[in-house]
Amino acid sequence: MQTAPTTVAELAVAMPQSISVLEKLGIDYCCNGHQSIDQACRAHGISTDELLRQINAAPAPAVDSRSWSDEPMSAVIRFIVDTHHRYTRDALDILRPLATKVAQVHGASHAELPLVEKLVFELADDLIPHMLKEEQVLFPYVSAIEEAAMLGNDPPLPFFGTARNPIRMMMLEHEVVGEKLLEIRTITKNFELPGDACTSYRVLFAKIEELEQDIHRHIHLENNILFPRAVEAEESARPE
C-alpha cells in the first residue's frame, strides 16, 4: 500500500496533475522538492487544503500524465533526451541572439535587460555541457545497470566509482540552473512587460518562461524519479 506523499517531490511524482498548480504558485518541486508540503504551503501563504483543492480541480496534464516511476529507466532516459534535452538546445539557440537584440534596443531604458542577456548566456554555458555529461557518461551507465539486471549479469564497473558521484554533481548543477532562472524571474518582476515592449521583447520573456517551466519538469524527472531509481538499482546489483 502506497503512503500519502509528505514532500513536494513525492506529491509531484504521485500526482502529475499537481505540477501545473505548483508552477502557478511558484512552489519548487524539482531542486527543492525535499521540502515538506506543509512547509511549502506556509511559505507561499496557502493552506494544504487549498493546495489539494486546486490540484483536484486542475485539468489532466497532457505532457506529464505518464507514471514514469513504472517505466523502464531506459524509456525515461530516452524521453529526457528526445524531449527535454532537444527542447532545451533549440530554445537556447533562439534565446541567446534574441536576448542580445532586446538588450541592445531596450537596455538603456530597462536596466535589467543586460543582466537578463548575461544570465541567458550563463544558462547555455551551464546546460549544454551538463546535458552532454548526462548523455555520454551517466545515462549510458544507468542503462547498462538496467540491461545487466535483465540479463542476470553483473553491472559494469564505472570509472567514477558509483552512480552517486555523478548524480550528486548533476543535482548541484541543477540547483545552479534553478537559481539563475529564479534570478531572471525576480529581476523581470515575474516577466512583467513594460508599455514600450516590442514583439521581440514579448517573445523573449515568453520563451524564457516557457524554458523555465520545461526545465522544472526536466529536473523533476531526473532528481525525483530517475536518479533515485538508478541508485537503488546499482545498490541492489552490488549488495555489500
GIMOKA-V539904 format. One record per pair of residues at least 12 apart in sequence whose ideal C-beta (glycine too) atoms are under 10 Angstrom apart, sorted by the first residue. I is the first residue (numbers start at 1). J is the second residue. D is the distance in Angstrom with one decimal. If there is no record, write none. Layout:
i=I j=J d=D
i=I j=J d=D
This chain:
i=2 j=14 d=7.4
i=4 j=37 d=9.5
i=5 j=18 d=9.0
i=5 j=36 d=9.8
i=5 j=37 d=7.0
i=6 j=36 d=5.9
i=6 j=37 d=6.4
i=6 j=38 d=8.4
i=7 j=29 d=9.0
i=7 j=32 d=9.7
i=7 j=33 d=6.2
i=7 j=34 d=5.7
i=7 j=35 d=6.5
i=7 j=36 d=5.7
i=7 j=37 d=6.7
i=7 j=38 d=9.9
i=7 j=39 d=9.0
i=7 j=40 d=8.6
i=7 j=224 d=9.0
i=8 j=22 d=6.9
i=8 j=27 d=6.1
i=8 j=28 d=7.2
i=8 j=29 d=4.6
i=8 j=30 d=9.0
i=8 j=32 d=7.5
i=8 j=33 d=4.9
i=8 j=34 d=7.8
i=8 j=35 d=5.6
i=8 j=36 d=7.5
i=8 j=37 d=6.0
i=8 j=39 d=8.5
i=8 j=40 d=5.1
i=8 j=41 d=9.4
i=8 j=51 d=9.9
i=8 j=220 d=9.7
i=8 j=224 d=9.2
i=9 j=28 d=9.6
i=9 j=29 d=6.0
i=9 j=30 d=7.7
i=9 j=31 d=9.8
i=9 j=32 d=8.7
i=9 j=33 d=2.8
i=9 j=34 d=6.3
i=9 j=35 d=8.5
i=9 j=37 d=9.9
i=9 j=220 d=7.3
i=9 j=223 d=7.2
i=9 j=224 d=4.3
i=9 j=225 d=9.0
i=9 j=228 d=9.4
i=10 j=29 d=9.5
i=10 j=33 d=7.9
i=10 j=34 d=9.4
i=10 j=36 d=9.5
i=10 j=37 d=8.3
i=10 j=224 d=7.9
i=11 j=27 d=9.3
i=11 j=29 d=7.1
i=11 j=33 d=8.5
i=11 j=36 d=9.9
i=11 j=37 d=5.9
i=11 j=40 d=8.9
i=11 j=51 d=8.6
i=11 j=52 d=9.3
i=11 j=55 d=8.1
i=11 j=224 d=9.9
i=12 j=27 d=9.4
i=12 j=29 d=4.2
i=12 j=30 d=7.9
i=12 j=33 d=6.6
i=12 j=64 d=8.5
i=12 j=216 d=9.5
i=12 j=217 d=9.1
i=12 j=220 d=5.6
i=12 j=221 d=9.6
i=12 j=224 d=6.5
i=12 j=225 d=9.2
i=13 j=29 d=9.1
i=13 j=33 d=8.8
i=13 j=67 d=8.5
i=13 j=68 d=8.1
i=13 j=69 d=6.2
i=13 j=220 d=8.0
i=13 j=221 d=9.4
i=13 j=224 d=5.5
i=13 j=225 d=6.2
i=13 j=228 d=9.6
i=14 j=67 d=9.0
i=14 j=69 d=8.7
i=15 j=52 d=9.1
i=15 j=55 d=6.1
i=15 j=56 d=9.0
i=15 j=58 d=9.2
i=15 j=61 d=9.8
i=15 j=64 d=9.9
i=16 j=58 d=10.0
i=16 j=60 d=8.8
i=16 j=61 d=5.5
i=16 j=63 d=8.8
i=16 j=64 d=4.1
i=16 j=65 d=5.8
i=16 j=66 d=7.6
i=16 j=67 d=7.5
i=16 j=68 d=8.6
i=16 j=217 d=9.5
i=16 j=220 d=9.5
i=17 j=55 d=6.2
i=17 j=56 d=8.4
i=17 j=57 d=9.6
i=17 j=58 d=4.9
i=17 j=59 d=7.5
i=17 j=60 d=6.1
i=17 j=61 d=5.3
i=17 j=64 d=7.6
i=17 j=65 d=7.8
i=18 j=37 d=9.8
i=18 j=51 d=8.2
i=18 j=52 d=8.8
i=18 j=54 d=8.7
i=18 j=55 d=4.5
i=18 j=56 d=9.4
i=18 j=58 d=7.3
i=18 j=61 d=9.1
i=18 j=64 d=9.2
i=19 j=55 d=9.4
i=19 j=58 d=8.9
i=19 j=61 d=6.7
i=19 j=63 d=9.0
i=19 j=64 d=5.3
i=19 j=213 d=9.0
i=19 j=216 d=7.8
i=19 j=217 d=6.5
i=19 j=220 d=7.2
i=20 j=54 d=9.4
i=20 j=55 d=8.8
i=20 j=58 d=5.6
i=20 j=59 d=7.9
i=20 j=61 d=6.3
i=20 j=62 d=9.9
i=20 j=63 d=9.8
i=20 j=64 d=8.0
i=20 j=213 d=9.0
i=20 j=217 d=10.0
i=21 j=51 d=7.1
i=21 j=52 d=9.4
i=21 j=53 d=9.7
i=21 j=54 d=4.8
i=21 j=55 d=5.1
i=21 j=56 d=9.5
i=21 j=57 d=8.6
i=21 j=58 d=5.3
i=22 j=40 d=8.3
i=22 j=44 d=9.6
i=22 j=51 d=8.5
i=22 j=54 d=9.5
i=22 j=55 d=8.5
i=22 j=58 d=10.0
i=22 j=216 d=8.4
i=22 j=220 d=9.3
i=23 j=209 d=9.9
i=23 j=212 d=8.8
i=23 j=213 d=5.8
i=23 j=216 d=6.6
i=23 j=217 d=8.7
i=24 j=54 d=8.0
i=24 j=58 d=9.0
i=25 j=40 d=8.5
i=25 j=41 d=8.9
i=25 j=44 d=5.5
i=25 j=45 d=9.4
i=25 j=46 d=6.6
i=25 j=50 d=9.8
i=25 j=51 d=7.5
i=25 j=54 d=7.9
i=26 j=40 d=9.8
i=26 j=43 d=9.5
i=26 j=44 d=6.5
i=26 j=182 d=9.2
i=26 j=185 d=8.5
i=26 j=190 d=8.6
i=27 j=40 d=4.9
i=27 j=41 d=8.0
i=27 j=43 d=8.1
i=27 j=44 d=5.9
i=27 j=46 d=8.7
i=27 j=51 d=8.2
i=28 j=40 d=7.8
i=28 j=43 d=9.7
i=28 j=178 d=7.2
i=28 j=182 d=8.5
i=28 j=216 d=7.9
i=28 j=219 d=9.6
i=28 j=220 d=9.7
i=29 j=216 d=7.2
i=29 j=217 d=9.2
i=29 j=219 d=9.1
i=29 j=220 d=5.8
i=29 j=223 d=9.4
i=29 j=224 d=7.8
i=30 j=171 d=9.9
i=30 j=174 d=7.1
i=30 j=175 d=9.6
i=30 j=177 d=9.8
i=30 j=178 d=6.9
i=30 j=215 d=8.0
i=30 j=216 d=5.1
i=30 j=217 d=7.7
i=30 j=218 d=8.0
i=30 j=219 d=3.8
i=30 j=220 d=4.2
i=30 j=221 d=8.6
i=30 j=222 d=8.4
i=30 j=223 d=5.8
i=30 j=224 d=7.2
i=31 j=171 d=7.9
i=31 j=172 d=9.8
i=31 j=174 d=5.5
i=31 j=175 d=5.0
i=31 j=176 d=9.3
i=31 j=177 d=8.2
i=31 j=178 d=4.2
i=31 j=179 d=8.3
i=31 j=181 d=9.7
i=31 j=182 d=9.4
i=31 j=215 d=9.9
i=31 j=216 d=8.6
i=31 j=219 d=6.2
i=31 j=220 d=9.0
i=31 j=223 d=7.0
i=32 j=175 d=8.4
i=32 j=178 d=8.0
i=32 j=223 d=9.7
i=33 j=219 d=8.8
i=33 j=220 d=6.9
i=33 j=223 d=6.5
i=33 j=224 d=5.5
i=34 j=223 d=9.2
i=34 j=224 d=9.3
i=36 j=48 d=9.8
i=37 j=51 d=7.2
i=37 j=52 d=9.1
i=38 j=51 d=9.9
i=61 j=217 d=9.7
i=63 j=79 d=10.0
i=63 j=83 d=8.2
i=63 j=214 d=9.1
i=63 j=217 d=7.2
i=64 j=217 d=6.4
i=64 j=220 d=8.6
i=64 j=221 d=8.8
i=66 j=79 d=8.1
i=66 j=221 d=10.0
i=67 j=225 d=9.5
i=68 j=80 d=9.6
i=68 j=220 d=9.7
i=68 j=221 d=6.3
i=68 j=224 d=9.4
i=68 j=225 d=5.0
i=68 j=226 d=7.8
i=68 j=229 d=9.2
i=69 j=224 d=9.3
i=69 j=225 d=5.9
i=69 j=226 d=9.8
i=69 j=228 d=9.5
i=69 j=229 d=7.6
i=71 j=225 d=9.0
i=71 j=226 d=9.9
i=71 j=229 d=9.8
i=72 j=143 d=9.1
i=72 j=146 d=6.5
i=72 j=147 d=9.8
i=72 j=150 d=8.9
i=72 j=229 d=9.9
i=73 j=139 d=9.0
i=73 j=142 d=5.6
i=73 j=143 d=6.9
i=73 j=145 d=7.9
i=73 j=146 d=4.9
i=73 j=147 d=9.8
i=73 j=149 d=9.9
i=73 j=225 d=9.1
i=73 j=226 d=6.3
i=73 j=229 d=5.8
i=73 j=230 d=6.5
i=73 j=233 d=7.1
i=74 j=139 d=8.9
i=74 j=142 d=8.1
i=74 j=143 d=4.9
i=74 j=144 d=9.8
i=74 j=146 d=5.9
i=74 j=147 d=7.7
i=74 j=150 d=9.8
i=75 j=146 d=9.9
i=76 j=139 d=9.5
i=76 j=142 d=8.9
i=76 j=221 d=6.8
i=76 j=222 d=8.7
i=76 j=225 d=6.6
i=76 j=226 d=5.1
i=76 j=229 d=8.0
i=76 j=230 d=9.6
i=77 j=134 d=8.6
i=77 j=135 d=8.8
i=77 j=138 d=9.2
i=77 j=139 d=4.8
i=77 j=140 d=8.9
i=77 j=142 d=6.6
i=77 j=143 d=6.2
i=77 j=146 d=9.2
i=77 j=221 d=9.9
i=77 j=222 d=9.5
i=77 j=226 d=7.1
i=77 j=230 d=9.6
i=78 j=139 d=9.3
i=78 j=143 d=9.3
i=79 j=218 d=10.0
i=79 j=221 d=7.6
i=79 j=226 d=9.7
i=80 j=131 d=9.1
i=80 j=134 d=7.8
i=80 j=135 d=9.1
i=80 j=139 d=7.8
i=80 j=218 d=6.8
i=80 j=221 d=6.1
i=80 j=222 d=6.7
i=80 j=225 d=9.9
i=80 j=226 d=7.3
i=81 j=131 d=8.2
i=81 j=134 d=8.1
i=81 j=135 d=6.1
i=81 j=139 d=7.2
i=83 j=214 d=8.7
i=83 j=217 d=9.3
i=83 j=218 d=8.4
i=83 j=221 d=9.4
i=84 j=131 d=8.7
i=84 j=214 d=6.4
i=84 j=215 d=7.8
i=84 j=217 d=7.2
i=84 j=218 d=3.9
i=84 j=219 d=9.0
i=84 j=221 d=7.3
i=84 j=222 d=8.8
i=85 j=127 d=9.0
i=85 j=128 d=9.7
i=85 j=130 d=9.7
i=85 j=131 d=4.9
i=85 j=132 d=9.3
i=85 j=134 d=7.8
i=85 j=135 d=7.0
i=85 j=139 d=9.9
i=85 j=218 d=8.0
i=86 j=131 d=9.6
i=87 j=210 d=9.0
i=87 j=211 d=8.1
i=87 j=214 d=5.6
i=87 j=215 d=9.3
i=87 j=218 d=8.3
i=88 j=123 d=9.1
i=88 j=124 d=9.2
i=88 j=127 d=5.9
i=88 j=128 d=8.5
i=88 j=130 d=9.5
i=88 j=131 d=6.8
i=88 j=177 d=9.9
i=88 j=211 d=7.1
i=88 j=214 d=7.0
i=88 j=215 d=6.9
i=88 j=218 d=7.1
i=89 j=124 d=9.1
i=89 j=127 d=8.3
i=89 j=128 d=7.1
i=89 j=131 d=7.4
i=90 j=211 d=9.9
i=91 j=123 d=9.7
i=91 j=124 d=9.6
i=91 j=127 d=9.7
i=91 j=207 d=6.4
i=91 j=208 d=8.6
i=91 j=210 d=7.2
i=91 j=211 d=4.7
i=91 j=214 d=7.5
i=91 j=215 d=9.2
i=92 j=120 d=7.7
i=92 j=121 d=9.1
i=92 j=123 d=7.0
i=92 j=124 d=4.5
i=92 j=125 d=9.7
i=92 j=127 d=6.8
i=92 j=128 d=7.2
i=92 j=207 d=9.9
i=92 j=211 d=7.7
i=93 j=124 d=8.8
i=94 j=203 d=8.5
i=94 j=204 d=9.2
i=94 j=207 d=6.2
i=94 j=211 d=9.3
i=95 j=116 d=9.7
i=95 j=117 d=9.4
i=95 j=120 d=5.2
i=95 j=121 d=9.0
i=95 j=123 d=8.1
i=95 j=124 d=7.7
i=95 j=203 d=9.6
i=95 j=204 d=7.2
i=95 j=207 d=5.8
i=95 j=208 d=6.6
i=95 j=210 d=9.9
i=95 j=211 d=6.9
i=96 j=117 d=8.4
i=96 j=120 d=6.1
i=96 j=121 d=6.1
i=96 j=123 d=9.2
i=96 j=124 d=6.0
i=97 j=120 d=9.9
i=98 j=117 d=9.3
i=98 j=120 d=8.4
i=98 j=200 d=6.2
i=98 j=201 d=9.3
i=98 j=203 d=6.7
i=98 j=204 d=5.0
i=98 j=207 d=7.0
i=98 j=208 d=9.3
i=99 j=113 d=7.9
i=99 j=114 d=9.3
i=99 j=116 d=6.0
i=99 j=117 d=4.2
i=99 j=118 d=8.6
i=99 j=119 d=8.5
i=99 j=120 d=4.3
i=99 j=121 d=7.4
i=99 j=123 d=9.9
i=99 j=124 d=9.9
i=99 j=184 d=9.9
i=99 j=200 d=9.7
i=99 j=204 d=6.1
i=99 j=207 d=9.3
i=99 j=208 d=8.2
i=100 j=113 d=9.9
i=100 j=114 d=9.6
i=100 j=117 d=5.7
i=100 j=120 d=8.6
i=100 j=121 d=8.5
i=101 j=117 d=9.2
i=101 j=198 d=9.8
i=101 j=200 d=5.8
i=101 j=201 d=9.3
i=101 j=204 d=8.3
i=102 j=114 d=9.9
i=102 j=116 d=7.8
i=102 j=117 d=7.6
i=102 j=197 d=8.9
i=102 j=198 d=8.0
i=102 j=200 d=5.4
i=102 j=201 d=5.2
i=102 j=202 d=9.5
i=102 j=203 d=8.8
i=102 j=204 d=5.0
i=102 j=205 d=8.9
i=103 j=115 d=8.8
i=103 j=116 d=6.9
i=103 j=117 d=4.2
i=103 j=118 d=8.7
i=103 j=120 d=9.4
i=103 j=204 d=9.2
i=104 j=117 d=8.7
i=105 j=198 d=7.2
i=105 j=200 d=7.4
i=105 j=201 d=8.0
i=106 j=194 d=8.2
i=106 j=196 d=7.3
i=106 j=197 d=7.8
i=106 j=198 d=7.6
i=106 j=200 d=8.8
i=106 j=201 d=6.1
i=106 j=204 d=9.7
i=109 j=194 d=7.9
i=109 j=196 d=6.9
i=110 j=188 d=9.2
i=110 j=194 d=6.4
i=110 j=196 d=8.5
i=110 j=197 d=8.9
i=110 j=201 d=8.6
i=111 j=187 d=9.2
i=112 j=184 d=9.0
i=112 j=186 d=9.5
i=112 j=187 d=4.5
i=112 j=188 d=6.2
i=112 j=189 d=8.6
i=113 j=187 d=9.2
i=113 j=188 d=8.8
i=113 j=201 d=8.5
i=113 j=204 d=8.8
i=115 j=183 d=8.2
i=115 j=184 d=8.3
i=115 j=187 d=6.0
i=115 j=188 d=9.5
i=116 j=183 d=9.2
i=116 j=184 d=5.8
i=116 j=187 d=6.9
i=116 j=188 d=6.6
i=116 j=204 d=7.7
i=116 j=205 d=8.8
i=116 j=208 d=7.6
i=117 j=204 d=9.3
i=118 j=180 d=9.7
i=118 j=184 d=10.0
i=119 j=179 d=9.9
i=119 j=180 d=5.3
i=119 j=181 d=8.3
i=119 j=183 d=6.1
i=119 j=184 d=5.3
i=119 j=187 d=8.4
i=119 j=208 d=9.1
i=120 j=180 d=8.9
i=120 j=184 d=7.7
i=120 j=204 d=8.6
i=120 j=207 d=9.7
i=120 j=208 d=7.2
i=120 j=211 d=9.1
i=122 j=176 d=9.0
i=122 j=177 d=9.3
i=122 j=180 d=6.0
i=122 j=183 d=9.7
i=123 j=176 d=9.4
i=123 j=177 d=6.4
i=123 j=180 d=5.6
i=123 j=181 d=7.4
i=123 j=184 d=8.4
i=123 j=208 d=9.1
i=123 j=211 d=8.1
i=123 j=212 d=9.8
i=123 j=215 d=8.7
i=126 j=173 d=6.5
i=126 j=174 d=9.7
i=126 j=176 d=6.0
i=126 j=177 d=5.6
i=126 j=180 d=7.3
i=127 j=173 d=8.6
i=127 j=174 d=10.0
i=127 j=176 d=9.8
i=127 j=177 d=6.3
i=127 j=180 d=9.7
i=127 j=211 d=9.5
i=127 j=215 d=8.0
i=127 j=218 d=9.7
i=129 j=173 d=9.0
i=130 j=169 d=9.1
i=130 j=170 d=7.1
i=130 j=173 d=5.1
i=130 j=174 d=8.2
i=130 j=176 d=9.1
i=130 j=177 d=7.6
i=131 j=170 d=10.0
i=131 j=218 d=9.5
i=133 j=166 d=7.2
i=133 j=169 d=8.0
i=133 j=170 d=7.3
i=133 j=173 d=8.5
i=134 j=166 d=8.3
i=134 j=167 d=9.9
i=134 j=170 d=6.5
i=134 j=173 d=9.7
i=134 j=222 d=7.9
i=134 j=226 d=9.7
i=137 j=158 d=8.3
i=137 j=159 d=8.8
i=137 j=160 d=7.5
i=137 j=166 d=6.2
i=137 j=170 d=9.8
i=138 j=158 d=9.2
i=138 j=160 d=8.6
i=138 j=163 d=7.3
i=138 j=165 d=9.6
i=138 j=166 d=4.7
i=138 j=167 d=7.0
i=138 j=169 d=9.0
i=138 j=170 d=6.6
i=138 j=222 d=9.5
i=138 j=226 d=9.4
i=138 j=227 d=8.9
i=138 j=230 d=8.0
i=139 j=166 d=9.9
i=139 j=222 d=9.8
i=139 j=226 d=8.7
i=139 j=230 d=9.2
i=140 j=156 d=9.4
i=140 j=158 d=9.6
i=141 j=155 d=8.4
i=141 j=156 d=7.0
i=141 j=158 d=5.3
i=141 j=159 d=9.6
i=141 j=160 d=8.2
i=141 j=162 d=10.0
i=141 j=163 d=6.6
i=141 j=166 d=8.0
i=141 j=230 d=8.2
i=141 j=234 d=8.7
i=142 j=155 d=9.9
i=142 j=163 d=6.8
i=142 j=166 d=9.7
i=142 j=167 d=9.2
i=142 j=226 d=7.3
i=142 j=227 d=8.8
i=142 j=229 d=8.4
i=142 j=230 d=4.5
i=142 j=231 d=9.6
i=142 j=233 d=7.6
i=142 j=234 d=8.3
i=143 j=230 d=9.6
i=144 j=156 d=5.1
i=144 j=158 d=8.7
i=145 j=158 d=9.4
i=145 j=163 d=7.6
i=145 j=229 d=9.8
i=145 j=230 d=6.9
i=145 j=231 d=9.9
i=145 j=233 d=5.1
i=145 j=234 d=5.5
i=145 j=236 d=9.2
i=145 j=237 d=6.1
i=145 j=238 d=9.5
i=146 j=229 d=9.1
i=146 j=230 d=8.6
i=146 j=233 d=6.4
i=146 j=234 d=10.0
i=146 j=237 d=9.5
i=148 j=233 d=9.4
i=148 j=237 d=6.7
i=149 j=233 d=6.5
i=149 j=234 d=9.7
i=149 j=236 d=7.7
i=149 j=237 d=6.0
i=153 j=237 d=9.2
i=154 j=237 d=7.1
i=154 j=238 d=8.1
i=155 j=233 d=8.2
i=155 j=234 d=6.6
i=155 j=236 d=9.6
i=155 j=237 d=4.5
i=155 j=238 d=6.8
i=156 j=237 d=10.0
i=157 j=238 d=9.2
i=158 j=234 d=9.2
i=162 j=231 d=8.3
i=162 j=234 d=6.6
i=162 j=235 d=8.6
i=162 j=238 d=8.6
i=163 j=227 d=8.1
i=163 j=230 d=5.1
i=163 j=231 d=5.7
i=163 j=232 d=9.8
i=163 j=233 d=8.4
i=163 j=234 d=4.9
i=163 j=235 d=8.9
i=164 j=227 d=9.1
i=164 j=230 d=9.1
i=164 j=231 d=6.0
i=164 j=234 d=8.1
i=164 j=235 d=9.1
i=166 j=227 d=9.6
i=166 j=230 d=9.7
i=167 j=222 d=8.7
i=167 j=223 d=8.9
i=167 j=226 d=9.1
i=167 j=227 d=4.8
i=167 j=228 d=9.0
i=167 j=230 d=6.8
i=167 j=231 d=6.7
i=167 j=234 d=9.8
i=168 j=227 d=9.4
i=170 j=219 d=9.4
i=170 j=222 d=6.9
i=170 j=223 d=8.4
i=170 j=226 d=10.0
i=170 j=227 d=7.4
i=171 j=219 d=8.6
i=171 j=222 d=8.1
i=171 j=223 d=6.0
i=171 j=227 d=7.1
i=173 j=219 d=9.8
i=174 j=215 d=8.6
i=174 j=218 d=8.9
i=174 j=219 d=4.8
i=174 j=220 d=9.8
i=174 j=222 d=7.3
i=174 j=223 d=6.3
i=174 j=227 d=9.9
i=175 j=219 d=9.1
i=175 j=223 d=9.6
i=177 j=212 d=9.8
i=177 j=215 d=6.5
i=177 j=218 d=9.5
i=177 j=219 d=7.6
i=178 j=212 d=9.2
i=178 j=215 d=7.8
i=178 j=216 d=8.0
i=178 j=219 d=7.0
i=180 j=212 d=9.9
i=181 j=208 d=8.1
i=181 j=209 d=9.4
i=181 j=211 d=7.9
i=181 j=212 d=4.8
i=181 j=213 d=9.6
i=181 j=215 d=6.6
i=181 j=216 d=8.2
i=182 j=212 d=8.7
i=184 j=205 d=9.3
i=184 j=208 d=6.1
i=184 j=209 d=9.0
i=184 j=211 d=9.6
i=184 j=212 d=7.7
i=185 j=208 d=8.4
i=185 j=209 d=7.9
i=185 j=212 d=6.9
i=188 j=204 d=9.6
i=188 j=205 d=6.6
i=188 j=208 d=8.1
i=188 j=209 d=9.1
i=190 j=205 d=9.7
i=190 j=209 d=8.8
i=191 j=204 d=9.2
i=191 j=205 d=4.3
i=191 j=206 d=7.7
i=191 j=208 d=7.1
i=191 j=209 d=5.2
i=191 j=212 d=9.1
i=192 j=205 d=8.4
i=193 j=205 d=6.3
i=193 j=206 d=9.3
